[in-house]
């Protein structure tokens, strides 16, 4: 499924003892059959992916049995190939 990138978010990806800032990509789409909207966030990234987001769309694989289970395809980002 293709989702429209809505931005990047700075998140805390560290543990209680060693905090570290990270970034996530946020994207949205709508199920064409049910018209239900979905919001997706990538796994934390060590850098701001904003400069690498070309075109405003990203691929997301969704578990048809449970749409809460998904994977955002970030292989195009440096170091994620």
N, C-alpha and C positions, 0 to 999 in steps of 0.2 A: 504494500500500500504506500502511496506517496502522501506525505504530510507537509503542510506549509510551515516553514520555519518561522517562528514568531519572535525568536531572540535567543540570547545567551543569558545565563544566570550564574552569579557567583555563589558557590555553596561551600559548606564546611565538610571536608572529606576526611578529617582526621579522627583520631581516637581521643579519649578523654585526656590522655597525658601528652599527646603530641598532635596539636592541631595544625592543619595545613589547608590553605585555600585551594579551591578547585573550581572548575567551570562545567556547566551542563548546557546542552542544546535543548531548547524547548520547541516543540512543533505540535500542530493541531490538524485534525482532519474530521470529516463527518462520514459516518456509515451511509452509503447511498441507499440502502434498503430501509433502514430504520430512522435515518436522519439524526441519529444520536451522535453528539460531538465527543471527540476523544482528545485528550492532551497527553503528550508523551514527553519524557525527559531522558536524555542519554545518561549513560554511566558517567561518573565524574571524570573530567579530563584535567591534565596538569597545566593546561594553557588555555587562553581565550581562543575558542575556535572561530569567532566572528569573522576575521579576515579570510577564512578559508571557505565560508559558506557562500557559494556561488549559485545563483538561480533561485534561491528561496524555497527549494524543496529538498526533502530528504526521504530515503526509503526506510520504512518501518515494517518489520515482520511481526504479525500478530497471531497469537494462538487462537484459532477459531472457537475453541471450547471455552476459553477464558481470555477476553480482550485485555484484562489487567496484566497478562503476561505478554510481554513484547520485547523486541530487540531493535534498537535503532542502529542502522548501518553507518558506522563512522570510519570505515576502512579507507576512505579517501583523505582523511586527515593525516598530516605528517606523524610518523611513528606509530600509526594504527593499522598499517597494511598487513 
